[in-house]
Amino acid sequence: MPLLTRRNLLKASAVAGAYGVGLGIAGKFGPAEAAPEPQLLTAVKTEAMLTEIGPTREIMSWGHDGMPPVLRMTKGRPYAARLKNGLDEPTTIHWHGLRIDNRMDGVPFMTQPYVYTGDSFDYAFTPPDAGTFWYHPHCNTLTQMGHGMTGVLVVEDPADPEFDAEVVLNLRDWRLGGDGQFIAPFRPRDAAKSGTYGTVRTANWHREPQYDAPAGGLVRLRIAVTDVTRIFSLKVEGADTTVIAIDGNPVPKRFPLDLLQIGPGQRLDLAVRMPDREGAVATLEDIRGTTPKTIASLRATGSSLKREIGDLAPLAENPVAKADLSAAEEIPLVLSATAENTATDSICGTLGYSFWAINKVPWPGDTPDPTAPLAELKLGKSYVFNLENTTPHAHPIHLHGMSFTVISSSTRQVMPLVSDTYLIQPDEKVQLAFVADNPGDWLLHCHIIEHQKTGMTSYLRVS
């Protein structure tokens, strides 16, 4: 369920923590030794009612009840999952934002084989970081993600401050026609621009859902943008709201949520101080566009708990290595359009076009013979991405396997946020510093999936 009371949350944390008793951890990002009994995630097609309108339809999910489960694990404790593929096509799982062993990253050809129909694959790792993350396939991504295979992943830290409730929101669109059934996942003219938007907007597979929370209490609102295209400009009306984490990592300094833009692949943790009056409503809105759109709301219940956001203890920093800027090597990353049309057929899905490029190379990925790595990095060395967006569109750029720190931007002042996904604006130049501390081949791509699948993809080799 997306709403947890503190009592249920503590109970869930205790169960998750029990998995790690007496278990060792292999290597910095190595798989867990003597991993716990794996959680079964079965990829299936199932009938589901996605919204309050229209008939049921066949979607893809990790289970038989439509919406994927919110997966929970504990920082520093081993976790295991078994993917069983009941689809009629290959699939995998990518654990977006988790710094784990390369063999567990879920990218076909690059880190693991396809999981074919009827086969299974065991994932085992120990998450080093607490925060809000998510999971999705990295195979035929536009269709599989567009048809339902996006789930939120919460890594808990037993030392986190006390909240009175938690609400988890999975934000995504669906491309449905007038009959409520799926329509074509993209239009080429839109893929060559900002991307093809869905026709029905949802939070947790519902339009404008409302959740009860204690009046005067503190709610941890975890938001994951798992949509394949949409960028949100978020604000909350009716309650004091503070940003406490972005992309799984605590912000260097908390600030009120007045307006914050996040794109596909990004996550946001908010502390919401509920109104004191029972029945009062706090509304999460997307104000990008001409008129505000309600995403979800929280309704105050019971007598006021009279909590204060200012009394909320800080979140612990995640153990992300800090780059040595004095010795860091710079890597140019130029995002651009391309006139080439070099799309490659792939069993994992191709859109048949090349519209985008990184450093003038369009690579749609998912091919057994990829281009050379964007750069070959030395394990343990510090680097800085000099990322430049020469296009008129924003791009959420995601790095697998490692986290970076935002150093500077040519267009605005930036906090030194630690992240794995950066939403770069048109004509912006930004510096992102990181330590190449996780060996393997790691994907780097735009998380607007049409952009990813039509060329804005590359990878780094760390050895």
Salt bridges, closest charged atoms under 4 A:
GLU52 OE2 - HIS206 ND1 2.77
ASP88 OD2 - LYS45 NZ 3.53
ASP101 OD1 - ARG103 NE 2.89
ASP105 OD1 - HIS94 ND1 3.19
ASP105 OD2 - HIS400 ND1 2.68
ASP122 OD1 - ARG82 NE 2.61
ASP129 OD2 - ARG99 NE 2.67
GLU156 OE2 - ARG72 NH1 2.54
ASP160 OD2 - ARG220 NH1 3.06
GLU162 OE2 - ARG6 NE 3.45
ASP164 OD2 - ARG307 NH1 2.89
GLU166 OE2 - ARG72 NH2 2.36
GLU166 OE1 - ARG222 NE 2.99
ASP173 OD2 - ARG230 NE 2.88
ASP190 OD2 - ARG187 NE 2.64
ASP212 OD1 - ARG299 NE 3.04
GLU237 OE2 - LYS235 NZ 3.32
ASP247 OD1 - ARG267 NH1 3.67
ASP269 OD2 - ARG220 NH2 2.89
ASP269 OD2 - ARG222 NH1 3.44
ASP276 OD1 - ARG273 NH1 2.94
ASP286 OD2 - ARG201 NH2 2.49
GLU308 OE2 - ARG273 NH2 3.82
ASP366 OD2 - LYS453 NZ 2.58
ASP420 OD1 - HIS96 NE2 3.36
ASP420 OD2 - ARG267 NH2 2.82
ASP420 OD1 - HIS398 ND1 3.33
GLU428 OE2 - ARG412 NH1 2.97
ASP437 OD2 - LYS28 NZ 3.31
ASP441 OD1 - ARG461 NE 2.77
